[in-house]
Amino acid sequence: MVEYIEFLGETCIQIENDLVQAILLPRCGGKIISFVYKKTGFELLYQNAKKKYGEPFLGADFSEYDASGFDDAFPNVDAGEVEVAGESMHYPDHGEIWSACFTATIDGETVHLTYTSPVFGYEFEKTVYLEENQLCCAYRIFNKSKRAFPAFYTCHCLVKYEEGMRILMPKEVTEVENVFTGDWLGEAGSTLQYPIADVPTGKLDLTKFPDYGTLKYYAKKPIQEGVCKYVYPKSNMEASIVFDTEKLPYLGLWITAGGYRGEWNCALEPTSGYYDSVEIANQKGNCPVLQPNETFEFTLSIVLQDKK
């Protein structure tokens, strides 16, 4: 069943079946603000600590607004100025999508969300539907402009913290690259063994939350197996992100253990670029370029299940 509802004072779209329920907020980038396993009432997504979403605008500072739920980051994550076809282009903080007001259309049990960028000239389409215990998202990004520009997609899906939870990258991941210089993981750019790493503070299990602070790292090599997981022993639940590794070959992990605005959450982040800023991804040779009239299509799903 798909219907419009009021949630936290917002007009949202609720989509549900016998197993799971999701709530979407079209005016904030089509953000998915809730994903619940109905049998147990388990909520996967990190909830809005401010209890309001504000009125984001194109180019806004992401840190000044709500950071919760499942956003789409495109065409970048870190803000920056990039030369495109001889012109300096501004790539806003966490991209354009999170602050965009989408047009929503309900078609049976499916929700279609669309937006056209006034700056880069691409069409961004997201189709959301449920299949049993899966939240399914199909994406189509079409460059309508006559200009090629570097761009990558990142799944920015913040999930809730639970004591004792584990965060599992695919088994093939044996090394990760640190993004932030800090006391936990050392210098940015350093390579660490996964899942157990020798770090400045001693040995650290990178599948667990630290006691305090903020971490971010990426799998050192492109991913072949497109499944990563959260395990919640206390709730007896498991959540998997399933993604197309031909289209999203890189995988990052963000954790804040009270280090960012006092919040506790994390996000496994399948992405088509490595990592975060267009400038760094270009330097690494890992930044796709969306050509004129090119279409970038991919799928991603989140699976919720109780551990039997």
C-alpha positions as CSV (number, residue, x, y, z in Angstrom):
1,M,0.0,0.0,0.0
2,V,1.2,3.5,-0.8
3,E,-0.3,6.6,0.6
4,Y,0.3,10.2,1.7
5,I,0.7,10.7,5.5
6,E,1.7,13.4,7.9
7,F,5.0,12.7,9.8
8,L,6.9,15.1,12.1
9,G,4.7,17.9,10.6
10,E,5.7,16.9,7.0
11,T,3.7,15.7,4.1
12,C,5.3,12.3,3.4
13,I,4.7,9.2,1.4
14,Q,4.4,5.9,3.2
15,I,4.9,2.6,1.4
16,E,4.4,-0.7,3.2
17,N,3.6,-4.4,2.8
18,D,3.1,-7.2,5.3
19,L,6.8,-7.2,6.3
20,V,8.2,-3.7,6.1
21,Q,7.3,0.0,6.0
22,A,9.2,3.0,4.6
23,I,8.4,6.7,4.7
24,L,9.7,9.2,2.1
25,L,10.0,12.9,2.2
26,P,9.9,14.3,-1.4
27,R,10.7,17.9,-0.6
28,C,14.1,17.0,0.9
29,G,15.6,15.1,-1.9
30,G,13.2,12.2,-1.7
31,K,15.0,11.3,1.6
32,I,13.8,8.0,3.1
33,I,13.2,9.0,6.8
34,S,12.1,5.6,8.2
35,F,12.4,1.9,7.4
36,V,10.8,-0.5,9.8
37,Y,10.6,-4.2,10.2
38,K,6.9,-4.6,11.2
39,K,7.2,-7.9,13.0
40,T,9.4,-6.5,15.7
41,G,9.0,-2.7,15.2
42,F,12.7,-2.4,14.5
43,E,13.7,1.0,13.0
44,L,16.9,0.8,11.0
45,L,17.4,4.4,10.1
46,Y,18.9,7.1,12.4
47,Q,16.1,9.4,13.3
48,N,15.9,13.2,13.1
49,A,17.4,14.5,16.4
50,K,16.0,18.0,15.7
51,K,12.5,16.7,15.0
52,K,12.3,19.1,12.0
53,Y,14.0,19.1,8.6
54,G,14.3,22.8,7.9
55,E,14.1,24.4,4.5
56,P,17.4,23.4,2.7
57,F,18.4,25.3,-0.4
58,L,20.8,24.5,-3.2
59,G,24.3,25.1,-2.0
60,A,23.4,25.0,1.7
61,D,25.8,23.7,4.4
62,F,24.7,20.2,5.1
63,S,26.0,20.4,8.7
64,E,23.4,23.1,9.5
65,Y,20.5,20.8,8.7
66,D,19.1,17.5,9.7
67,A,21.5,14.5,9.3
68,S,19.4,11.4,9.4
69,G,17.8,8.8,7.2
70,F,18.7,7.8,3.7
71,D,19.9,10.6,1.4
72,D,21.4,10.4,-2.1
73,A,24.7,12.3,-2.6
74,F,25.2,13.4,-6.2
75,P,27.3,14.6,-8.0
76,N,29.8,14.7,-5.0
77,V,30.1,14.6,-1.2
78,D,32.7,17.1,-0.1
79,A,32.2,20.7,-1.4
80,G,34.7,22.1,-3.9
81,E,35.4,24.2,-7.0
82,V,36.1,22.1,-10.1
83,E,37.1,23.3,-13.6
84,V,34.6,21.9,-16.1
85,A,35.0,22.7,-19.8
86,G,37.1,25.8,-18.9
87,E,34.6,27.0,-16.3
88,S,34.8,26.9,-12.5
89,M,31.9,24.9,-11.2
90,H,30.8,24.8,-7.6
91,Y,30.0,21.3,-6.2
92,P,27.9,22.0,-3.1
93,D,28.3,20.2,0.3
94,H,27.0,16.6,0.0
95,G,25.9,17.4,-3.5
96,E,22.7,18.8,-4.8
97,I,20.1,16.0,-4.2
98,W,19.6,16.3,-0.4
99,S,18.4,19.9,-0.7
100,A,16.3,19.4,-3.8
101,C,12.5,19.4,-3.9
102,F,11.5,16.3,-5.9
103,T,8.3,15.8,-7.9
104,A,6.6,12.6,-6.6
105,T,4.3,10.3,-8.6
106,I,2.6,7.2,-7.2
107,D,2.0,4.4,-9.7
108,G,0.3,1.5,-8.0
109,E,2.8,0.2,-5.4
110,T,5.7,2.3,-6.7
111,V,6.9,5.8,-6.0
112,H,8.7,7.8,-8.8
113,L,10.8,10.8,-7.7
114,T,12.2,13.2,-10.3
115,Y,14.4,16.4,-10.2
116,T,16.3,18.4,-12.8
117,S,19.5,20.2,-11.8
118,P,19.5,23.9,-12.6
119,V,23.3,24.0,-12.5
120,F,24.6,20.8,-14.1
121,G,21.6,20.1,-16.3
122,Y,21.0,16.4,-15.4
123,E,17.8,14.6,-14.7
124,F,17.8,12.5,-11.5
125,E,15.1,9.8,-11.2
126,K,14.6,7.5,-8.3
127,T,12.0,4.7,-8.2
128,V,11.2,3.2,-4.8
129,Y,9.2,0.0,-4.1
130,L,9.1,-2.9,-1.8
131,E,9.7,-6.6,-2.5
132,E,8.9,-8.7,0.6
133,N,11.5,-7.5,3.2
134,Q,13.5,-5.3,0.8
135,L,13.4,-1.6,0.2
136,C,14.3,-1.3,-3.5
137,C,15.7,1.8,-5.3
138,A,16.2,2.1,-9.0
139,Y,18.1,5.1,-10.2
140,R,18.4,6.8,-13.6
141,I,20.7,9.9,-14.0
142,F,20.6,11.5,-17.5
143,N,22.9,14.3,-18.6
144,K,20.7,16.6,-20.7
145,S,23.4,19.2,-21.1
146,K,26.0,19.6,-23.8
147,R,28.8,19.5,-21.3
148,A,30.6,16.5,-19.8
149,F,31.2,16.9,-16.0
150,P,32.8,14.7,-13.4
151,A,30.2,13.2,-11.0
152,F,29.7,10.3,-8.7
153,Y,26.9,8.9,-6.7
154,T,27.2,7.9,-3.0
155,C,24.6,6.1,-0.9
156,H,24.4,8.3,2.3
157,C,22.2,6.1,4.5
158,L,22.6,6.8,8.2
159,V,21.5,3.9,10.4
160,K,21.0,3.9,14.1
161,Y,23.6,2.8,16.7
162,E,22.9,0.0,19.1
163,E,25.3,-1.3,21.7
164,G,27.2,-4.4,20.5
165,M,26.3,-3.9,16.8
166,R,28.7,-5.0,14.1
167,I,29.4,-3.4,10.7
168,L,30.6,-5.9,8.1
169,M,32.2,-5.1,4.8
170,P,32.4,-7.9,2.2
171,K,34.9,-10.7,3.2
172,E,37.1,-9.8,0.3
173,V,38.1,-6.5,2.0
174,T,41.5,-6.9,3.7
175,E,42.7,-3.3,3.6
176,V,41.1,0.1,4.1
177,E,42.2,3.7,3.6
178,N,41.7,6.2,6.4
179,V,40.0,9.5,5.4
180,F,40.3,11.6,8.6
181,T,43.5,12.4,10.5
182,G,42.8,11.7,14.1
183,D,43.8,9.8,17.3
184,W,41.9,6.6,16.4
185,L,43.2,5.8,12.9
186,G,46.2,8.1,12.5
187,E,47.0,10.1,9.3
188,A,44.6,10.5,6.5
189,G,45.6,8.4,3.5
190,S,47.2,5.7,5.7
191,T,46.4,2.0,4.8
192,L,45.0,-0.2,7.6
193,Q,44.4,-3.9,7.8
194,Y,40.8,-5.0,8.0
195,P,39.0,-6.0,10.2
196,I,41.7,-5.8,12.9
197,A,44.1,-2.9,12.5
198,D,47.2,-1.7,14.4
199,V,46.4,1.9,15.1
200,P,48.0,4.7,17.2
201,T,45.8,3.6,20.1
202,G,46.7,-0.1,19.8
203,K,44.7,-2.8,18.0
204,L,41.2,-1.8,16.9
205,D,38.4,-3.9,15.5
206,L,37.2,-1.8,12.6
207,T,33.8,-3.6,12.6
208,K,32.9,-2.1,16.0
209,F,32.1,1.4,17.2
210,P,34.9,3.3,19.0
211,D,34.2,4.7,22.4
212,Y,34.1,8.2,21.1
213,G,34.9,10.2,18.0
214,T,34.4,10.2,14.2
215,L,35.9,7.7,11.7
216,K,35.7,7.3,8.0
217,Y,37.5,4.8,5.8
218,Y,37.1,3.1,2.4
219,A,37.9,-0.3,1.1
220,K,41.2,0.0,-0.6
221,K,40.2,-1.8,-3.7
222,P,37.1,-2.0,-5.9
223,I,34.4,-4.4,-4.5
224,Q,33.4,-7.5,-6.3
225,E,30.7,-8.8,-3.9
226,G,28.0,-6.2,-3.6
227,V,26.7,-7.0,-0.1
228,C,27.6,-5.3,3.2
229,K,25.8,-5.7,6.6
230,Y,24.8,-4.3,9.9
231,V,24.2,-6.9,12.7
232,Y,22.2,-5.9,15.7
233,P,22.5,-8.7,18.4
234,K,20.4,-6.9,21.0
235,S,17.5,-6.5,18.6
236,N,18.2,-9.9,16.9
237,M,18.1,-8.1,13.6
238,E,20.3,-7.9,10.5
239,A,20.3,-5.3,7.7
240,S,22.1,-5.8,4.4
241,I,22.8,-3.3,1.6
242,V,22.8,-5.0,-1.8
243,F,24.3,-3.0,-4.6
244,D,25.5,-3.3,-8.2
245,T,29.4,-3.4,-8.1
246,E,29.7,-2.7,-11.8
247,K,28.1,0.7,-11.2
248,L,29.1,1.2,-7.6
249,P,32.5,-0.4,-7.2
250,Y,33.7,1.4,-4.1
251,L,32.6,1.2,-0.5
252,G,33.1,3.5,2.4
253,L,32.2,3.6,6.1
254,W,31.3,6.6,8.2
255,I,30.9,6.3,12.0
256,T,30.2,9.0,14.5
257,A,30.3,8.0,18.1
258,G,29.3,11.3,19.6
259,G,32.0,13.1,17.6
260,Y,29.7,14.9,15.2
261,R,27.1,17.1,16.8
262,G,26.9,14.5,19.7
263,E,25.2,12.0,17.4
264,W,25.7,8.2,17.3
265,N,25.2,6.6,13.9
266,C,27.0,5.1,11.0
267,A,26.7,4.5,7.2
268,L,28.1,1.9,4.8
269,E,28.4,3.9,1.6
270,P,28.5,2.2,-1.8
271,T,29.7,4.8,-4.3
272,S,30.8,5.2,-7.9
273,G,33.7,7.5,-7.0
274,Y,36.6,7.2,-4.5
275,Y,36.6,9.2,-2.4
276,D,34.3,12.1,-1.2
277,S,35.6,15.1,-3.2
278,V,35.7,15.3,-7.0
279,E,39.2,16.7,-6.7
280,I,40.5,13.7,-4.7
281,A,38.6,11.2,-6.8
282,N,40.1,12.8,-10.0
283,Q,43.6,12.6,-8.5
284,K,43.1,8.9,-7.7
285,G,41.7,8.2,-11.2
286,N,38.5,7.1,-9.6
287,C,36.0,9.8,-10.7
288,P,33.5,9.0,-13.5
289,V,32.6,11.6,-16.1
290,L,29.0,11.9,-17.1
291,Q,29.1,12.6,-20.9
292,P,26.4,14.6,-22.7
293,N,23.3,12.5,-23.4
294,E,24.8,9.7,-21.2
295,T,22.5,7.8,-18.8
296,F,23.8,6.3,-15.6
297,E,21.5,3.6,-14.2
298,F,21.9,1.3,-11.2
299,T,19.9,-0.4,-8.4
300,L,20.4,-0.6,-4.7
301,S,18.3,-2.3,-2.0
302,I,18.2,-2.6,1.8
303,V,17.1,-6.0,3.3
304,L,15.8,-6.3,6.8
305,Q,15.5,-9.6,8.6
306,D,15.3,-11.1,12.0
307,K,18.1,-13.5,12.9
308,K,16.5,-16.9,13.5
